[in-house]
Amino acid sequence: MRNLIYILTIITFFSCNRKSGELELCGLGILKPYYLTGLDYEGGIFAIKEKYKKEYITVKKGQNSGIVKIRFDVNCKGETGNFEFETYNLKYESITMNDSITNQTVSIAKKLNNWTPGTNDDNENINSFKFLAIKVINGEIKEILPK
């Protein structure tokens, strides 16, 4: 019985891990927030919104209203990885949303390839982390933050 509980605990731990796409970070692997480093996307938030507008397909079933928060790293070369996501209702309480919504929003974020890496005080490219919060109402994207 103990072995069964141990195995179930391990399976649960690994199945709950929502991190994917390990990324090789530069230098010592230190990450700085995007707002301190100047990390930017070519075309800014407008280009990100256009990518979602073009690729996202509205989902009409299941739990399809809430916020998908996607966090990821951008290394000194502008490469992305280490994607994680969390889902919330509109009151910022943790929920489970329709898999089609979360899969699409994370997949599109992974395709955002035109990142300009952040820099330090010496103007050297460094590792940064970024997040996107995607507000979905009735399966349709209504807002993408931060602006």
Secondary structure, DSSP 4 states (H G I P E B T S, - for coil): -HHHHHHHHHHHHHHT---B-----STT---EEHHHHT-EETTHHHHHHHHHHHH-----SSS--EEEEEEEEE-TTS-EEEEEEEEE-TTS-B----HHHHHHHHHHHHT---EE-EE-TTS-EE-EEEEEEEEEETTEEEEEE--
